[in-house]
Amino acid sequence: MKRARDRLSNLPNPIIYNILSLMDTKYAVQTCVLSKKWLFHWRNIHSLNFYTKTFTKVSTFRKFVLHVLRRRKPFGVRRLKFLIAYKDRSRNSSVEKKVYDYVALYGGLEELETRFDSKLPESIVQCRSLKTLKLSTYSIEDLQDSFDFASLTTLQLSETSFSQTDNNSFDIFSTCLNLENLILINCSSYGREIFEISAPRLISLSISGFRLQNSIKTKIVISAPSQVNLNISNLIPQGMNFTNVVVISAPRVKFFNFRANYRQTLSIEKCSSLEKMNVRVFPPVAWRETYNWEQGYMFDLLCITEGFYGAKSIDISFKFSKGKFKSYHVNSGAETEVVEISKRQNTRSDIRDMEEIDRLSYLPESIIHDILSCLDTRVAIKTCVLSKTWNHRWIYSHCLSFDGQNFEKSPTAFRNFILHVLKHHKPSINVSRLRFFHSDLIDQSVVDNVYEYAISHKIEELEVDFFSFPLNLLMCRSLKTLILRLPCRLHNLVSPKYSLGFQFLKILILYGVWIFDNDDMNSSHDLFSGCLNLENLELNKCFWVSNLKTFYISAPKLLKLIICDLSYNDMLVVSAPTLEYFEFSSLYPPTDLFIEKCLALEVKIYIEFDWNLEYYLQMMNIAERLSHANSLIISWNYFTGKIILSRETLGGEIKFVEFNEECDD
């Protein structure tokens, strides 16, 4: 019986991390039981999602949150969703504080979804990277003094009350100077005559289920000079005898959608740019047969048309028990028409007339070529059977992917497949990216043909699992990115002596690569010094096999260096005068780490090993040795917690923070 292929595990790690980041963190952690490969995948998630309702006990929830904070690789949290049921809030205040302190420590928070019924934490208010805030709270007045998010672009408020004893207008959004999208869901207004929304850069406003609790007519005044999209649905009055006045003031509003279940009076001011307006009125079913309500709704329907006579296109419909009325005009100069539509069921002929549109085939050719380029070439070629128009579209792909794993039982088929692609691929299309795996299944002459074709078509990115390149590839000016994967082995085979010779390369990534250097102990060589334009270097789970005690990394233009689980002998020396970012992660502390003084250097070191005094002193020595770094973070996971040493500025004080799993019930 043929064994099913595990396609999910074969995805690139960044895609797996993104998928896990979209899940509830509890379920993301549970994927560690799938296999050894999945054991630590969850620790690389860039988003945290905590929700008490997924736990039966509050104490279990607290321990789980602290466990994640301790075990997760300590880099910035891009998105945080932290929802605690109202009945559990008082019992989780300490954990809540630790979560926000953790997020503030590493920075980079872009989106936050949470609940608050009191003042927001200072660390969140001062977060300048925060772009999206989704907040559920009980009284916005409690947050008025601290609601100053200058960098916020999207704000969503749910189940929020706007209460005020006097009738003065109150606008909490005016301090959000960069706010572009505002969403109000199931909110309510108490004791105010005018509810004002104003923001200088607001371009999209959505209001749904807004409850107007006032004994007099309530006005919603929307003052936004840059606004273009407006959606209002289901404004709920206090009782059946109250009519709500909605005043729209937005000079640049272009599209307006309004849906109402109750009688509304619309008024528009300074909306000369209005192009299209859609109004849908759906009274409650119990009221549709009541004569006075039906007459009132019909009167309002006609009045709405008069109020928006300047709009270029209007479509207003009113639904009653036996059908609906529609009032519309297609342009500003046309006469308004009112038609009645009776209720009827769709017939089979109506359904047959609904033709499905092939949206993919009608995309622009350039987009289709980009989509095919993202696929494995073998899969892209199979699209030729879809129709005649798809017969030759794959030949315009600007990325080629050859994987011998799909041809393990027939190396000859793999060889013929490669030759077929090279023969029929459009000669005028450059090959920007080449992925070539398991090339040992075919002749070296075919491999050379692939490289020759890629070089002649200005290859920019190369990803392979072997290291046997022709000399003309080393001097290829168009090649900017090189990715080498296990089981690739680097020997001292290339020129200049003992260094890679890619003079024009900018990005080099090694995954699971064995680096052999069999020279004597009295000399030292650097594998990367020949890459004169190298800017980004990443060594992931690589092994350095050599008699030399010191592993040198030097590149004159290196900006970013990431080392993860690198196996070397005694000493690691980094010589890169332009280095701006250095990240080191391993199960053990680096034995001896030396980094040359750089003008602007950010250092992050992550250790996953049990704590002891010897290792602690060793890390303090490394911190002193990196005193020239602009910022420094050393994170240490041990058996029951985490220790973080951090310094935010050059010459600043080193801060000591400890997280542990012990939390009072």
C-alpha positions in Angstrom: 0.0 0.0 0.0 1.4 3.4 -1.0 2.1 5.6 1.9 0.5 9.1 1.8 2.9 12.0 1.5 3.1 14.4 4.4 2.7 17.6 2.4 2.2 19.8 5.4 5.5 18.9 7.0 7.4 19.4 3.8 6.3 23.1 3.6 9.0 25.7 4.3 9.4 26.5 8.0 8.3 30.1 7.6 4.9 29.0 6.2 4.4 26.5 9.0 5.2 29.2 11.5 2.6 31.4 9.9 0.0 28.7 10.0 0.6 28.0 13.7 0.5 31.7 14.4 -3.1 31.9 13.0 -4.2 29.2 15.5 -5.1 29.4 19.1 -1.8 29.1 20.9 -3.1 26.1 22.9 -3.7 24.1 19.8 -0.4 25.3 18.2 1.5 23.9 21.2 -0.4 20.6 20.9 1.2 20.0 17.4 4.4 19.1 19.2 3.1 15.5 19.6 2.9 15.0 15.8 6.5 14.1 15.4 10.0 15.0 16.4 10.2 17.6 13.6 7.1 19.3 15.1 8.4 19.3 18.6 9.6 22.9 18.7 7.8 24.4 15.7 5.3 26.2 18.0 8.1 28.2 19.7 8.7 30.2 16.5 5.1 31.6 16.2 5.0 35.4 15.8 1.4 35.7 17.2 0.0 34.7 20.6 -3.7 33.8 21.1 -4.8 33.2 24.7 -8.5 32.6 25.6 -9.7 31.4 29.0 -12.8 29.7 27.5 -10.5 27.0 26.0 -9.5 25.9 29.5 -11.6 24.3 32.2 -9.5 25.7 35.1 -8.2 29.2 35.6 -5.0 27.8 37.3 -4.3 25.7 34.2 -4.7 28.7 32.0 -2.2 30.7 34.1 0.4 27.9 34.0 0.0 27.5 30.3 0.5 31.2 29.6 3.6 31.3 31.7 4.9 28.2 30.1 4.5 29.7 26.6 6.3 32.9 27.7 9.2 30.9 29.0 9.6 28.4 26.2 8.8 30.6 23.1 11.8 32.0 21.3 12.2 35.5 22.6 11.6 37.7 19.5 8.9 40.3 18.9 5.2 39.4 19.1 3.5 40.7 16.0 -0.1 40.0 17.1 -1.5 39.4 20.5 -5.0 38.1 21.3 -5.6 38.0 25.0 -9.2 37.4 26.0 -10.2 36.7 29.6 -13.8 36.0 30.6 -15.2 38.8 32.9 -15.7 36.4 35.8 -12.0 35.3 35.6 -10.4 38.8 35.3 -9.7 39.4 39.0 -7.9 36.0 39.2 -5.6 36.6 36.3 -4.5 40.2 36.8 -0.9 39.1 37.6 -0.6 36.9 34.5 -2.2 39.7 32.4 0.5 42.1 33.5 3.3 39.6 32.7 2.0 39.1 29.2 2.0 42.8 28.5 5.4 43.2 30.0 6.7 40.4 27.8 5.2 42.0 24.7 6.6 45.4 25.6 10.1 44.0 26.3 10.6 42.6 22.8 8.6 45.3 21.0 7.2 45.0 17.4 3.5 44.6 18.5 1.3 45.5 15.5 -2.1 44.2 16.4 -3.8 43.7 19.8 -7.2 42.2 20.7 -8.2 42.2 24.3 -10.8 43.2 26.9 -10.5 46.1 29.4 -12.8 47.7 31.9 -10.2 49.9 33.4 -7.2 52.0 32.4 -5.0 50.5 29.7 -1.4 49.5 30.6 1.2 52.2 30.1 3.3 49.8 28.1 0.5 49.4 25.5 -0.4 53.1 25.3 3.3 54.0 24.6 3.7 51.2 22.0 4.5 53.2 18.8 4.4 50.1 16.6 0.8 49.3 17.4 -1.4 49.7 14.2 -4.5 47.7 15.0 -6.4 47.7 18.3 -9.5 45.5 18.9 -11.0 46.4 22.3 -14.0 45.2 24.2 -14.7 47.3 27.2 -17.6 48.5 29.3 -17.1 52.2 29.5 -15.0 54.2 27.2 -14.9 57.1 29.6 -12.6 55.1 31.9 -10.1 55.1 29.0 -10.5 58.7 27.9 -7.3 60.0 29.5 -5.1 57.2 28.2 -6.6 56.9 24.7 -3.8 58.5 22.8 -2.6 56.2 20.1 -0.9 58.5 17.6 0.3 55.6 15.3 -3.0 53.6 15.4 -4.5 53.1 11.9 -7.4 50.6 12.7 -9.6 50.7 15.8 -12.4 48.3 16.6 -14.6 48.8 19.7 -17.1 46.1 20.7 -19.8 46.2 23.4 -18.7 49.7 24.5 -20.8 52.3 26.2 -20.4 56.0 25.7 -22.1 57.6 28.7 -22.1 61.2 29.7 -24.3 63.2 32.1 -24.4 66.5 30.1 -25.3 67.0 26.5 -21.9 68.3 25.3 -20.4 66.5 22.4 -17.7 64.0 23.2 -15.2 62.7 20.7 -12.5 60.2 21.9 -11.2 59.6 18.4 -9.8 63.0 17.7 -6.5 62.1 19.5 -5.9 59.2 17.0 -4.3 61.4 14.4 -3.5 58.5 12.0 -6.7 56.6 12.4 -7.9 55.3 9.0 -10.4 52.5 9.8 -13.0 52.7 12.7 -15.4 49.9 13.5 -18.1 50.1 16.2 -19.9 46.9 17.0 -22.9 46.6 19.4 -21.9 49.8 21.2 -24.3 52.2 23.0 -24.7 55.9 23.8 -26.3 57.1 27.0 -27.4 60.6 28.0 -26.0 62.5 25.1 -27.8 64.4 22.3 -24.9 64.5 19.9 -22.5 61.6 19.2 -19.6 62.9 17.2 -17.0 61.0 15.3 -14.0 62.9 13.9 -10.6 61.9 12.8 -8.5 63.9 10.2 -7.4 60.8 8.2 -10.4 58.5 8.6 -11.2 56.8 5.3 -13.5 53.9 6.4 -16.2 53.9 9.1 -18.5 50.9 10.0 -21.2 51.1 12.6 -23.4 48.1 13.4 -25.9 47.4 16.2 -25.4 50.9 17.8 -27.9 51.4 20.6 -29.2 54.9 21.1 -30.4 55.2 24.7 -31.8 58.8 24.9 -35.1 60.3 25.6 -34.7 62.8 22.9 -33.6 62.6 19.3 -30.0 61.6 18.9 -27.7 62.9 16.2 -24.6 61.0 15.0 -22.3 63.6 13.5 -19.5 62.2 11.4 -16.9 64.8 10.6 -14.1 63.3 8.5 -12.6 65.4 5.7 -10.8 62.4 4.1 -13.5 59.8 4.5 -14.5 57.7 1.4 -16.4 54.6 2.7 -19.3 54.6 5.2 -21.3 51.6 6.4 -24.1 52.0 9.0 -26.4 49.1 9.9 -29.0 48.4 12.6 -29.2 51.5 14.7 -31.4 50.5 17.7 -33.6 53.2 19.3 -34.7 53.1 22.9 -38.3 52.4 22.0 -40.8 52.3 19.1 -41.9 55.9 19.6 -38.5 57.5 19.0 -37.1 58.5 15.6 -33.4 58.8 15.4 -31.8 61.5 13.3 -28.5 60.6 11.6 -26.6 63.6 10.4 -23.8 62.8 7.9 -21.1 65.4 7.5 -18.2 64.1 5.4 -17.0 66.2 2.4 -15.3 63.3 0.6 -17.6 60.4 1.2 -18.0 58.5 -2.0 -19.8 55.2 -1.0 -22.6 55.0 1.6 -24.3 51.8 2.7 -27.2 52.1 5.2 -29.2 49.3 6.6 -32.0 49.9 9.1 -34.6 47.8 11.0 -36.2 50.8 12.6 -37.4 54.2 11.4 -34.5 56.5 10.7 -34.3 60.1 9.4 -31.1 60.7 7.4 -29.6 64.1 6.8 -26.6 64.9 4.7 -24.2 67.9 4.9 -21.2 68.7 2.8 -21.1 65.4 0.9 -20.6 66.8 -2.7 -18.4 63.8 -3.6 -21.1 61.2 -3.0 -21.2 58.8 -5.9 -23.2 55.8 -4.8 -25.7 55.2 -2.0 -27.4 51.9 -1.0 -30.2 51.9 1.6 -32.0 48.8 2.8 -34.9 49.0 5.2 -36.1 45.7 6.8 -38.7 46.3 9.5 -39.2 43.6 12.2 -41.6 40.9 10.9 -44.1 41.6 13.6 -44.5 45.2 12.4 -44.7 44.6 8.6 -48.5 44.1 8.7 -49.1 47.1 10.9 -50.6 49.8 8.8 -49.3 52.9 10.6 -45.7 51.5 10.7 -45.8 50.6 7.0 -47.1 54.1 6.0 -44.4 55.7 8.2 -41.7 53.6 6.6 -42.9 54.5 3.1 -42.9 58.2 4.0 -39.3 57.9 5.3 -38.3 56.0 2.1 -39.4 58.9 -0.1 -37.8 61.5 2.2 -34.5 59.7 2.1 -34.4 60.0 -1.7 -34.9 63.8 -1.5 -32.2 64.1 1.2 -29.6 62.6 -1.1 -30.6 64.1 -4.4 -27.0 65.1 -5.1 -25.8 61.5 -5.2 -24.9 60.1 -8.7 -26.5 56.7 -8.0 -29.1 55.8 -5.4 -30.7 52.4 -4.6 -33.2 52.3 -1.8 -35.4 49.3 -1.0 -38.2 48.7 1.6 -39.3 45.2 2.5 -42.8 44.4 3.6 -44.9 41.2 4.0 -45.7 40.6 0.3 -42.6 41.9 -1.3 -40.6 45.2 -1.4 -40.6 48.7 -2.9 -37.5 50.1 -4.5 -36.6 53.7 -5.1 -33.7 54.5 -7.3 -32.0 56.7 -9.9 -28.9 55.8 -11.9 -27.4 59.3 -12.1 -27.8 62.7 -10.5 -29.8 64.1 -13.4 -32.3 61.3 -13.8 -35.8 61.2 -12.3 -36.3 59.1 -9.2 -38.4 56.0 -9.9 -40.3 53.8 -7.4 -41.2 50.2 -8.3 -42.9 47.4 -6.5 -41.4 43.9 -6.6 -43.7 40.9 -5.6 -42.3 38.1 -3.6 -41.7 34.9 -5.6 -39.6 31.8 -5.4 -36.6 31.2 -7.8 -37.5 28.8 -10.5 -35.2 26.1 -11.9 -34.8 28.1 -15.1 -33.6 31.1 -13.1 -31.0 28.9 -11.5 -29.9 27.5 -14.8 -29.3 31.0 -16.1 -26.8 31.7 -13.4 -23.5 31.0 -15.1 -20.3 30.4 -13.2 -17.5 32.7 -14.2 -14.0 31.3 -14.7 -12.4 34.1 -12.7 -8.9 32.6 -12.8 -8.7 32.5 -16.5 -9.8 36.1 -16.8 -7.0 37.4 -14.6 -4.3 39.5 -16.3 -1.6 37.3 -18.0 1.1 38.7 -15.7 -0.7 37.6 -12.6 -1.3 34.1 -14.0 2.4 33.8 -14.8 3.2 34.9 -11.2 0.8 32.2 -9.8 2.4 29.5 -12.0 5.8 30.6 -10.9 4.9 30.0 -7.3 4.1 26.3 -8.1 6.4 23.4 -8.6 7.2 23.3 -12.3 5.8 19.8 -12.5 2.5 21.0 -11.1 2.5 24.1 -13.3 2.9 22.0 -16.5 -0.2 20.0 -15.5 -2.3 23.1 -15.9 -2.0 22.7 -19.7 -4.9 20.2 -19.6 -7.4 22.8 -18.3 -8.2 24.3 -21.7 -6.6 25.4 -24.9 -5.8 28.8 -23.5 -3.8 27.2 -20.7 -1.9 24.9 -23.0 1.3 27.0 -23.1 1.0 29.4 -20.2 3.5 27.5 -18.0 6.3 28.3 -20.4 6.2 32.0 -19.2 7.0 31.0 -15.6 9.9 33.0 -14.3 10.7 30.4 -11.6 11.8 26.8 -12.2 11.6 24.1 -9.6 13.1 20.6 -10.1 12.7 18.1 -7.3 14.1 14.6 -7.9 12.0 13.3 -4.9 9.0 13.2 -7.3 11.0 10.9 -9.6 12.8 8.6 -7.2 11.6 5.4 -8.9 12.5 6.7 -12.4 15.6 8.9 -12.6 15.3 8.7 -16.4 11.9 10.4 -16.2 13.5 13.1 -14.0 16.2 13.7 -16.7 13.7 13.8 -19.5 11.4 16.1 -17.6 14.3 18.6 -17.1 15.3 18.5 -20.7 11.6 19.0 -21.8 11.3 22.1 -19.6 14.6 23.6 -20.8 13.6 23.0 -24.4 10.1 24.5 -24.3 10.5 27.3 -21.7 10.1 30.7 -23.3 13.7 31.9 -24.2 12.8 35.6 -23.7 11.7 35.0 -20.1 14.4 35.4 -17.4 14.6 32.8 -14.7 14.6 34.8 -11.5 14.6 31.7 -9.2 15.8 28.1 -9.5 15.1 25.3 -7.0 17.1 22.2 -7.7 16.9 19.1 -5.4 18.2 15.5 -5.6 20.2 16.3 -8.7 22.4 13.2 -7.9 19.8 11.1 -9.6 20.8 12.4 -13.1 23.9 12.9 -15.2 26.3 15.8 -14.4 25.9 16.9 -18.0 22.2 17.6 -17.4 23.0 19.5 -14.2 25.5 21.6 -16.1 22.8 22.4 -18.7 20.4 23.6 -16.0 23.1 25.9 -14.6 24.0 27.2 -18.0 20.4 27.9 -18.8 19.8 29.7 -15.5 23.0 31.9 -15.9 22.1 32.9 -19.4 18.6 33.9 -18.2 19.9 36.1 -15.4 19.2 34.0 -12.3 18.7 36.0 -9.1 18.0 33.3 -6.5 19.3 29.7 -6.3 18.2 27.0 -3.8 20.0 23.6 -3.9 20.9 20.7 -1.7 24.4 20.1 -3.2 27.6 22.1 -3.7 29.1 21.6 -7.1 29.0 24.8 -9.1 30.6 25.7 -12.4 33.0 28.6 -12.3 30.9 30.9 -14.3 28.2 30.7 -11.7 30.6 32.0 -9.0 31.0 35.1 -11.2 27.4 35.5 -12.1 26.5 39.2 -11.5 22.7 38.6 -11.4 22.8 36.0 -8.6 21.9 37.7 -5.4 20.5 34.9 -3.1 21.9 31.4 -2.5 20.2 28.9 -0.2 22.0 25.6 0.6 20.2 22.8 2.4 21.0 19.4 4.0 22.7 17.2 2.9 25.0 19.8 1.3 28.7 19.6 2.3 31.1 22.5 1.9 34.7 21.6 1.3 37.6 23.9 0.6 37.2 23.6 -3.1 36.5 27.1 -4.4 38.6 30.2 -5.1 39.9 32.3 -3.5 41.5 29.7 -1.2 39.2 28.5 1.6 36.4 31.0 0.9 33.2 31.0 -1.2 33.8 32.9 -4.4 30.4 34.5 -4.9 31.5 38.1 -5.3 28.1 39.6 -6.1 26.0 37.5 -3.6 24.0 39.5 -1.1 22.0 36.8 0.8 23.4 33.4 1.9 21.4 30.9 3.9 22.8 27.5 5.0 20.4 24.9 6.5 22.0 21.8 8.0 25.2 22.2 6.0 28.4 20.4 7.0 31.4 22.7 6.6 34.8 20.9 6.4 38.1 22.5 7.0 40.9 19.9 7.2 43.8 22.4 7.4 46.5 22.4 10.2 45.9 24.0 13.6 48.4 26.9 13.0 46.3 28.7 10.3 42.8 30.1 10.3 40.6 30.7 7.3 37.2 32.4 6.7 34.7 30.7 4.4 32.8 33.9 3.7 35.4 36.6 3.1 35.3 36.1 -0.7 31.6 37.2 -0.7 32.5 40.9 -1.0 28.9 42.1 -1.3 27.3 39.8 1.2 24.7 41.6 3.4 22.7 38.9 5.0 24.1 35.6 6.4 22.1 32.8 8.1 23.6 29.6 9.5 20.9 27.2 10.7 21.8 23.9 12.4 25.2 23.8 10.6 28.3 21.8 11.6 31.9 23.0 11.4 34.3 20.1 11.2 37.9 21.3 11.6 41.1 21.0 13.6 41.1 24.7 14.1 39.9 26.2 17.4 38.4 29.4 16.0 35.5 29.7 13.5 35.8 33.1 11.7 33.0 34.9 10.0 34.0 38.1 8.2 32.4 40.0 5.3 33.1 43.7 4.6 29.5 44.6 3.9 27.6 42.2 6.2 24.6 43.9 7.8 22.6 41.0 9.3 23.9 37.7 10.9 21.7 35.0 12.3 23.2 31.8 13.8 21.0 29.0 15.1 22.4 25.8 16.7 25.8 26.1 15.1 28.3 23.4 16.1 31.9 24.8 16.3 34.9 24.1 18.5 36.1 26.7 21.0 35.7 30.3 19.7 33.5 32.3 17.4 34.9 35.5 16.0 32.7 37.9 13.9 34.6 40.5 11.9 32.0 42.8 10.1 32.5 46.5 10.5 29.1 47.3 9.0 27.1 44.7 11.1 23.8 46.1 12.4 22.0 43.0 13.7 23.4 39.8 15.3 21.2 36.9 16.6 22.6 33.8 18.2 20.4 30.9 19.5 21.5 27.5 20.8 20.9 24.9 23.4 24.2 26.0 25.1 25.8 29.3 25.8 28.5 30.4 23.3 31.9 29.4 24.7 33.8 32.4 23.5 32.1 35.1 21.4 33.9 38.1 20.0 32.3 40.7 17.7 34.2 43.6 16.3 33.1 47.1 17.3 30.3 48.3 15.0 28.7 51.7 14.6 25.1 50.5 15.1 24.8 46.9 16.5 21.7 45.2 17.9 22.5 41.8 19.6 20.1 39.1 20.6 21.2 35.8 22.3 18.8 33.0 23.1 19.9 30.0 25.2 17.9 26.9 26.0 19.6 25.1 28.8 19.2 24.6 32.6 20.5 27.4 34.7 23.7 27.2 36.7 26.1 29.7 38.2 29.0 28.9 35.8 26.8 29.6 32.7 25.4 32.7 34.3 28.8 34.2 34.9 29.8 33.3 31.4 26.8 35.2 29.9 27.6 38.2 32.1 31.2 38.2 30.6 29.7 38.1 27.1 27.4 41.0 28.0 30.4 43.0 29.2 32.3 42.1 26.0 29.4 43.4 23.9 29.3 46.8 25.7 29.7 48.5 22.3 26.3 47.2 21.1 23.5 49.8 20.8 21.0 47.3 22.3 21.4 43.9 23.9 19.0 41.1 24.8 20.2 37.8 26.4 17.4 35.3 27.0 17.9 32.1 29.0 15.3 29.4 29.3 15.9 27.0 32.2 13.8 24.2 33.7 11.3 26.2 35.6 11.5 29.7 34.1 13.3 32.2 32.0 15.9 34.9 32.7 16.3 37.9 30.5 19.2 40.4 30.5 18.5 43.5 28.4 20.0 46.9 27.7 18.0 49.2 25.5 20.6 51.9 24.8 24.4 52.2 24.4 25.9 52.6 27.8 22.6 52.0 29.5 21.9 49.9 32.6 21.5 46.2 32.2 18.0 45.1 33.3 17.3 41.8 34.9 13.8 40.2 34.3 12.7 36.7 35.4 9.7 34.7 34.4 8.7 31.5 36.1 5.8 29.1 36.0 4.9 29.3 39.6 1.8 31.3 40.1 -0.5 31.5 43.0 -3.9 29.9 42.6 
